[in-house]
Amino acid sequence: MASTYDYIIVGGGLCGLVLAARLSENPTISVCVLESGTENFHDDNIDIPANLAQTWGNPQFDSTFFSTPQKEAGGRPIFLPRGKGLGGSTLINVMELTRASSVEYNAIEKLGNPGWNWNEFVKYFKKSETFTYSREDVEAFGMQFDKNVHGTDGPLKKTFPRYPDALIQPALKTVDALRIRCNPDPSAGDNRGAFVATKSIDTNATRSSSASAYYEPNKSRSNLVIITGARVVRLLSAKSSGSAIVIQGVEYLQDNAQKISSAAKEVILCAGSYETPKLLELSGIGDPAVLETFGISTVHDLKSVGANHQDHLTYTLTARLKGKIETYDSMQDPEVAKAQKELYDVKRTGLLSATPSLFIFLPLKAVDKDGAIRKSAGEMKLEDVNAAAQKTFKLQQQWLEDDRLSWVDINIIDRFMPGPGATFEPGKSYMTINVLLLHPFNRGSVHITSNSADPLQPPAIEMNALDNDADVGILVETYKLVQKFLTTGPLGEMVEEVICPKDELKTDDEIRDFVRQSLGSSFHPVGTVGMLPEQDGGCVDPNLKVYGTANLRVVDASIIPVNISAHLQATLYAIAEKAADIIKKENGLA
């Protein structure tokens, strides 16, 4: 017999647990969260900040997706980790709490989404977080935070790094030598420049996730039911007396048994940019051309489901440093590792207490000095005929000459990260420079395949990475700028040898080849169930309700219509907080 709940939330990740906590504040309604993973959020590889990459690829914590083979990246599939378990990707991300520019948030509203603007986002940024920092610490790095845009009593704990790594100060001095400005508060609507980022780490030097911040304090509520190990395979739908489709409940697998839960009010998909479009398609909501290929009857024709996929593209350069510099690599020495663990356990400081924090966000003109890339990009035509892809592509073209937007993110990392030709040498210290392209022009898709018509198989994730000259050109010119970081000022003086790329690259063709060989993702997928007007290829309306349905919403990164110049989690906390208020208001729960 099916259990019935007022609200069924599919996915216990970032957005799912925020919604569960907020909706269950009203004791008269029942909330059920269905999560495919387990409750595993208090593990040293999660709680200890510096262990951030230890969970990637581990099936206990990571669903581990891969893209289809990427033609312009040497035919390689791209690794795409996604968090698994209560807390989702907030358990395995790098804990950055960066925000995009006010221009980008306002653009979401201008795309046809009333109420989704900078001021609204600030309201919900503040609601989601408690920001704690020492004035002495921030002033040492040129930071000066605007109290009007930071929260003081929200569930998520946000801090300024208490243990800055050994590369931050040399990097800031090098930035100054290169005449790049420092940004005293990149969260206040303008993120351009160099800054030390805030983190989702609490004052006890422990990761703050949606599980620890939103779920753990509220898990004893009698009206909140969490079902783990539950793989949702289909939405159960029926036509209402009008034209809208009513989602009656969900079908899921648990311990190899098929089960059903019914929804008295709403079903809310929070499964993420890969699983949410897959689940919609498996339920007959999507492009009939895709559905019919796999024998799925069309419940509702919504052609943009799975289309307009975007992600931040990235590559890394790695240098071996001179002498004995204390970096994360120092803990390869067992004695150092033991001492650092004791320092962390007793004083909650040291190498284990922090993650890489120095970022340089730059507008396109910083790497496109002569305007050739902007001119070429402005003349490009997108081959993808999907309306959502076309709409957001044209928006990015409008952004080309807007100096208020960051287009490139350069991250200075105090550790060795693997790359083509790079070999780790024990006893040495390393620096990795990570380059992110924040507004790539490629558009991909996420769809079921002949394999994933079996609901337990992953979807086909097509990125179409580097399918245009503009993206390649930006990454090539950014490579040239990064060379200056490796040869200029105090940072350059620390470099013994660049080991990735292994050989000096002297021509643009050589740099292009390196970019293609080393290209990866920064794991920020958006757009596959976009919030846009239906005539523009939208899948959900400004209230996050799926077009053509009476009681189905999507609240996750898939609804963000165009990618933004930020690591996504801060924005997603705000989206989930706002979504909770929308649902409460519509259902008389406010």
C-alpha positions in Angstrom: 0.0 0.0 0.0 1.4 3.4 -1.0 2.3 5.9 1.7 0.9 9.4 1.2 2.6 12.7 2.0 1.6 16.3 1.2 5.0 17.0 -0.4 7.4 14.5 -2.0 10.8 15.8 -2.7 12.9 13.8 -5.1 16.6 14.2 -4.2 18.1 14.9 -0.8 20.9 17.2 -2.0 21.3 20.9 -1.6 17.9 22.1 -2.7 16.0 19.1 -1.5 17.1 19.4 2.1 16.6 23.2 2.2 13.0 22.7 1.0 12.4 19.8 3.4 13.6 21.9 6.3 11.5 24.9 5.4 8.3 23.2 4.4 8.3 20.9 7.5 8.4 24.0 9.7 4.6 23.8 9.5 3.8 20.8 11.7 0.4 20.3 10.0 1.9 19.2 6.7 4.0 16.1 5.9 7.2 16.1 3.8 9.0 13.0 2.4 12.4 13.1 0.8 13.5 10.3 -1.5 17.3 10.0 -1.7 19.2 7.4 -3.7 22.2 7.6 -1.3 22.6 7.2 2.4 23.1 9.3 5.5 26.8 9.6 5.4 27.6 13.2 5.9 29.8 12.9 9.0 32.9 11.2 7.6 36.4 12.6 7.9 36.6 12.8 4.1 33.6 15.1 4.1 33.9 17.0 7.4 37.6 17.9 7.1 37.8 20.6 4.5 41.2 19.8 2.9 40.1 16.2 2.2 37.7 17.6 -0.4 38.8 15.5 -3.4 39.1 12.2 -1.5 35.4 11.4 -2.2 35.5 12.0 -6.0 35.0 8.7 -7.8 34.1 6.9 -4.5 30.7 5.2 -5.1 29.8 5.7 -1.5 29.8 9.5 -1.9 29.8 10.1 -5.7 27.4 9.1 -8.4 30.3 9.6 -10.9 28.9 10.6 -14.3 30.8 10.9 -17.5 30.0 12.9 -20.6 29.8 11.3 -24.0 33.2 11.3 -25.8 34.0 14.9 -26.7 35.2 15.2 -30.2 37.1 18.5 -29.6 38.8 17.1 -26.5 40.6 14.2 -28.1 37.5 12.0 -28.1 37.6 11.7 -24.3 34.6 11.4 -22.0 34.7 14.2 -19.3 34.6 13.2 -15.6 31.5 14.7 -13.9 31.3 13.9 -10.2 27.9 14.4 -8.4 27.3 14.0 -4.7 25.5 11.0 -3.5 23.8 10.9 -0.1 21.9 13.3 2.1 23.6 16.6 1.3 24.3 15.7 -2.3 27.1 17.7 -3.9 27.5 19.9 -0.8 29.3 16.9 0.6 32.0 16.7 -2.1 32.3 20.3 -3.5 35.2 22.6 -2.9 33.1 24.7 -0.5 33.3 28.0 -2.4 30.5 30.5 -1.7 31.1 32.9 -4.6 28.3 34.9 -6.2 27.8 36.2 -9.7 27.5 39.8 -10.7 24.2 41.7 -10.1 24.1 42.1 -13.9 23.7 38.3 -14.3 21.0 37.9 -11.7 19.1 40.8 -13.2 19.4 39.1 -16.6 17.5 36.1 -15.3 14.6 38.3 -14.6 14.9 40.1 -18.0 14.7 36.7 -19.7 11.1 36.6 -18.6 11.2 35.6 -14.9 9.6 38.3 -12.7 11.0 38.3 -9.2 14.3 36.7 -10.0 16.7 39.7 -9.8 19.7 40.8 -7.7 17.8 42.3 -4.9 15.7 39.1 -4.5 18.8 36.9 -4.6 20.5 39.0 -1.9 17.4 38.6 0.3 17.7 34.8 0.1 21.5 34.7 0.2 21.2 36.4 3.6 18.4 34.1 4.7 20.5 31.0 4.0 23.7 31.9 5.8 25.5 33.0 8.9 28.7 34.8 8.1 31.5 34.8 10.7 34.9 36.4 10.3 37.7 38.2 12.1 38.3 41.8 11.1 42.0 41.3 11.5 42.0 38.3 9.2 40.1 39.9 6.4 42.0 43.2 6.5 45.3 41.3 6.2 44.1 40.3 2.7 42.5 43.6 1.6 38.9 42.4 2.2 36.2 44.7 3.5 32.7 43.1 3.6 29.5 45.0 3.0 27.3 43.9 5.9 24.1 44.7 3.8 24.6 41.7 1.6 25.7 39.0 4.0 23.6 36.9 6.4 23.8 36.8 10.1 21.4 34.1 11.3 20.9 31.6 8.5 21.4 27.8 8.8 24.5 27.6 6.5 27.8 28.5 8.1 30.0 30.8 6.1 33.5 31.8 7.1 36.6 33.6 5.9 39.6 31.2 5.8 41.3 31.0 9.2 44.4 29.3 7.8 45.4 31.0 4.6 47.7 28.8 2.5 51.3 29.8 1.7 50.5 31.0 -1.9 47.9 33.6 -1.1 50.1 36.6 -0.1 52.7 36.0 -2.9 49.8 35.7 -5.4 48.2 38.9 -4.2 51.5 40.8 -4.6 51.9 39.3 -8.1 48.3 40.4 -8.9 49.2 43.9 -7.9 52.4 43.8 -10.1 50.2 42.7 -13.0 47.9 45.7 -12.3 44.9 43.5 -11.5 42.7 45.1 -8.8 41.8 43.4 -5.6 38.1 43.1 -4.8 37.3 43.9 -1.1 33.9 42.1 -1.4 33.1 40.0 -4.5 29.7 39.0 -3.0 28.3 42.6 -3.2 27.3 42.5 -6.9 30.7 42.9 -8.6 33.0 39.9 -8.6 35.8 41.2 -10.8 39.3 41.2 -9.5 41.4 39.1 -7.1 40.0 38.0 -3.7 40.1 35.4 -1.0 36.9 33.5 -1.2 34.4 32.8 1.7 33.7 29.1 2.4 30.9 26.8 3.6 33.1 25.9 6.6 31.9 26.5 10.2 33.9 28.1 13.0 35.0 24.7 14.1 36.8 24.2 10.8 34.2 21.6 9.6 32.4 21.5 6.3 28.9 23.1 6.5 26.6 21.2 4.1 22.9 21.2 3.4 22.8 18.0 5.5 24.5 19.5 8.6 22.9 22.9 8.2 19.3 22.2 7.2 18.6 18.5 7.9 20.5 17.6 11.0 19.0 20.2 13.3 15.5 19.2 12.1 15.7 15.4 11.5 13.6 14.6 14.6 10.5 16.4 13.2 7.7 13.8 13.1 6.3 15.3 9.9 9.6 14.9 8.0 10.3 11.5 6.5 13.6 10.7 4.9 13.8 7.5 2.8 17.3 6.7 1.7 18.4 4.1 -0.8 15.4 5.1 -2.9 15.9 5.4 -6.7 12.9 7.2 -8.2 12.2 5.7 -11.6 9.0 7.4 -12.7 6.4 10.1 -11.9 2.8 8.8 -11.8 0.6 11.2 -13.7 -3.0 11.7 -14.7 -5.0 14.3 -16.5 -7.0 16.7 -14.3 -10.5 17.9 -15.1 -8.7 20.8 -16.9 -5.8 20.5 -19.3 -3.0 20.3 -16.7 -1.4 17.1 -15.7 -1.5 16.1 -12.1 1.4 14.2 -10.6 -0.2 11.7 -8.3 3.0 10.3 -6.8 6.3 8.6 -7.6 7.5 5.0 -8.3 10.9 4.1 -6.8 13.1 1.1 -6.2 14.5 0.3 -2.7 16.4 -2.9 -1.9 15.3 -4.3 -5.3 11.6 -3.8 -4.5 9.3 -1.5 -6.4 7.5 0.9 -4.2 5.1 3.9 -4.6 4.5 7.1 -2.6 1.6 9.3 -3.3 1.5 13.1 -3.1 -1.5 14.9 -1.7 -0.2 18.3 -2.8 3.0 18.5 -4.9 6.0 16.6 -6.2 9.2 18.6 -6.3 12.2 17.4 -8.4 15.6 18.3 -6.8 17.6 15.6 -8.6 20.0 17.9 -10.4 20.9 18.9 -13.9 21.5 15.3 -15.1 18.9 13.3 -13.2 15.9 15.7 -13.3 15.6 15.8 -17.1 16.2 12.1 -17.2 13.3 11.5 -14.8 11.0 13.8 -16.7 11.7 11.9 -19.9 11.2 8.5 -18.3 7.8 9.9 -17.1 6.8 11.0 -20.6 7.5 14.7 -20.2 9.8 15.9 -22.9 10.5 16.1 -26.6 8.3 13.5 -28.3 11.1 12.8 -30.8 13.3 11.7 -27.9 10.6 9.8 -26.1 9.3 7.9 -29.1 12.8 6.6 -29.9 12.6 4.6 -26.7 9.0 3.6 -26.8 7.9 6.1 -24.1 4.4 7.6 -24.6 4.3 11.3 -24.5 2.4 12.6 -21.4 3.3 16.2 -22.1 5.2 17.7 -25.1 8.0 19.9 -23.6 10.7 20.0 -26.2 13.4 21.8 -24.2 13.7 19.1 -21.4 17.3 18.1 -21.5 18.3 20.8 -23.9 20.4 24.0 -23.3 23.0 22.1 -21.2 25.8 24.4 -20.1 28.9 23.9 -17.8 32.0 25.7 -16.9 35.0 24.4 -18.9 38.4 24.2 -17.2 42.1 23.2 -17.6 45.0 23.3 -15.2 48.7 24.1 -15.2 51.0 22.7 -12.6 54.4 24.0 -11.3 56.9 22.4 -8.9 58.0 24.9 -6.3 61.5 25.7 -5.0 62.6 24.6 -1.5 60.3 23.4 1.3 57.1 25.3 1.1 54.2 24.2 3.3 51.5 23.1 0.9 48.9 20.3 1.0 51.5 18.1 -0.6 53.6 18.3 2.6 51.3 15.8 4.1 52.7 13.1 1.9 55.3 12.9 4.7 53.8 10.7 7.4 55.3 12.8 10.2 53.9 16.0 8.8 50.5 14.4 8.2 50.4 13.2 11.9 51.4 16.7 13.2 48.8 18.4 11.0 46.0 16.0 12.1 46.9 16.7 15.7 46.9 20.4 15.0 43.5 20.1 13.4 42.0 17.9 16.1 43.2 20.1 19.0 43.2 23.6 17.6 41.0 23.3 14.5 43.6 25.0 12.3 46.5 24.0 10.0 46.5 22.5 6.5 43.5 20.3 7.1 41.3 23.2 8.1 41.2 25.1 4.8 40.8 24.7 1.0 42.4 26.8 -1.8 41.0 30.3 -1.5 42.6 32.7 -4.0 40.6 33.6 -7.0 41.1 36.1 -9.9 37.9 36.8 -11.8 38.4 38.8 -15.0 36.2 40.4 -17.7 36.7 39.3 -21.3 38.7 42.4 -22.3 41.4 41.3 -19.9 42.4 38.4 -22.2 40.9 39.7 -25.5 43.0 42.9 -25.7 42.4 43.6 -29.4 38.7 42.6 -29.5 39.2 39.9 -32.1 37.5 37.2 -30.0 34.6 39.4 -29.1 34.1 40.4 -32.8 34.2 36.7 -33.9 31.9 35.6 -31.1 29.4 38.3 -31.8 29.1 37.0 -35.4 28.7 33.3 -34.5 25.5 31.4 -35.2 24.4 28.6 -33.0 23.6 25.4 -34.9 21.4 24.1 -32.1 17.8 25.0 -33.0 16.4 24.6 -29.5 14.7 27.9 -28.5 16.2 28.0 -25.0 19.7 27.4 -26.3 19.2 30.2 -28.9 17.8 32.6 -26.3 20.6 32.2 -23.9 23.3 32.1 -26.6 22.1 35.5 -27.8 22.2 36.9 -24.2 25.8 35.9 -23.9 26.6 37.7 -27.2 25.0 40.8 -25.6 27.4 40.3 -22.7 30.5 40.3 -24.8 31.1 44.1 -24.5 29.9 44.4 -20.9 32.9 44.9 -18.7 30.8 44.4 -15.6 30.8 40.6 -16.1 33.6 38.2 -15.3 34.3 35.8 -18.1 37.4 33.9 -16.7 38.2 32.5 -13.3 41.8 31.8 -12.3 42.3 29.8 -9.1 45.7 29.5 -7.3 45.8 26.0 -5.7 48.4 24.9 -3.1 48.7 21.3 -4.2 49.6 19.0 -7.1 46.7 18.2 -9.4 47.2 15.7 -12.2 47.4 16.8 -15.8 48.9 15.7 -19.1 52.6 14.8 -18.6 52.7 15.9 -14.9 54.4 13.5 -12.5 54.3 13.9 -8.7 57.7 13.8 -7.0 57.5 13.0 -3.3 59.1 15.6 -1.0 58.4 18.4 -3.4 55.8 21.2 -3.1 53.5 22.2 -6.0 51.2 24.9 -7.2 48.3 24.3 -9.6 46.6 27.1 -11.5 43.1 26.2 -12.5 41.4 28.2 -15.4 37.6 28.3 -15.7 35.7 29.6 -18.7 32.6 31.0 -17.0 30.4 31.7 -20.1 31.2 29.2 -22.8 29.2 29.3 -26.0 28.8 25.6 -26.4 25.4 24.1 -25.8 24.8 20.4 -25.0 22.1 18.1 -23.9 21.1 15.5 -21.3 18.8 12.7 -22.5 17.9 9.2 -21.9 19.5 6.6 -24.2 18.9 3.0 -25.2 20.6 2.2 -22.0 19.0 4.7 -19.7 15.5 3.7 -20.7 16.5 1.4 -17.9 15.9 3.9 -15.1 19.0 2.8 -13.2 21.4 3.7 -16.0 22.8 7.3 -16.4 21.7 9.6 -19.2 23.8 10.6 -22.1 25.5 13.9 -21.2 26.6 15.7 -24.3 28.7 18.9 -23.7 29.8 19.8 -27.3 32.8 21.3 -25.5 35.1 23.5 -27.6 32.8 23.3 -30.6 33.4 27.0 -31.4 36.4 29.2 -32.0 35.4 31.8 -29.4 35.7 29.4 -26.4 39.0 28.0 -27.7 40.4 31.5 -28.3 39.5 32.7 -24.8 41.2 29.7 -23.2 44.3 30.2 -25.3 44.6 33.9 -24.4 44.0 33.1 -20.7 46.8 30.5 -20.9 49.2 33.4 -22.0 48.1 35.5 -19.1 48.6 32.6 -16.6 52.2 32.4 -17.9 52.7 35.8 -16.3 51.6 34.5 -12.9 54.3 31.8 -13.3 57.1 34.2 -14.1 56.2 37.5 -12.4 56.7 38.8 -8.9 56.8 36.8 -5.7 54.7 34.0 -7.1 57.0 33.6 -10.1 60.0 33.6 -7.9 58.6 30.5 -6.1 58.5 28.4 -9.3 61.2 25.9 -9.9 59.7 24.3 -13.1 56.4 24.1 -14.9 55.5 20.4 -15.2 52.1 20.7 -16.9 52.4 21.3 -19.7 55.6 19.4 -19.7 57.2 21.4 -22.6 57.1 25.1 -23.3 54.3 26.0 -25.7 55.4 28.6 -28.2 52.6 28.8 -30.7 48.8 29.2 -30.5 48.4 25.9 -32.2 50.5 24.2 -29.4 48.4 25.9 -26.7 45.1 24.8 -28.5 46.4 21.2 -28.5 47.2 21.4 -24.7 43.7 22.9 -24.0 42.0 20.1 -25.9 44.2 17.4 -24.1 43.6 18.7 -20.6 40.1 20.1 -20.8 37.7 19.2 -18.0 34.6 20.4 -16.3 34.3 22.5 -13.1 31.1 20.5 -12.3 28.6 23.3 -12.5 26.0 22.0 -15.0 22.8 24.1 -15.5 20.0 24.8 -18.0 18.6 21.4 -18.8 15.1 22.2 -17.4 15.3 26.0 -17.8 13.3 28.7 -16.2 12.1 30.7 -19.2 8.8 31.6 -20.9 7.4 28.6 -22.6 7.6 30.2 -26.0 11.3 30.8 -25.5 12.0 27.1 -24.8 11.3 27.2 -21.1 10.4 24.1 -19.0 9.4 25.8 -15.8 7.7 29.1 -15.0 8.9 31.7 -12.5 7.2 29.8 -9.7 9.3 26.8 -10.8 6.2 24.8 -11.9 6.7 22.6 -14.9 4.6 23.9 -17.8 1.5 21.8 -18.5 1.4 20.4 -14.9 -0.7 21.3 -11.9 1.6 20.2 -9.1 5.1 19.4 -10.3 8.0 21.8 -9.6 11.7 21.7 -10.3 14.1 23.2 -7.7 17.7 22.6 -8.6 20.5 23.9 -10.9 18.7 22.6 -14.0 16.4 25.6 -13.9 19.2 28.2 -14.2 18.7 29.3 -17.8 22.2 30.6 -18.5 25.4 29.9 -16.6 26.8 32.5 -14.2 30.2 33.7 -13.1 30.2 31.8 -9.8 30.6 28.4 -8.2 26.9 27.5 -7.9 26.2 26.5 -4.4 25.5 30.0 -2.9 23.1 30.7 -5.7 21.3 27.3 -5.2 20.8 27.9 -1.5 19.1 31.2 -2.5 17.0 29.5 -5.1 15.8 26.8 -2.7 15.0 29.4 0.0 13.0 31.4 -2.4 11.3 28.3 -3.8 10.2 27.4 -0.3 8.6 30.8 0.2 6.8 30.5 -3.2 5.4 27.1 -2.3 4.3 28.2 1.1 2.5 31.3 -0.3 0.7 29.4 -3.0 -0.5 26.8 -0.6 -1.4 29.1 2.2 1.4 28.0 4.5 3.3 31.3 4.8 
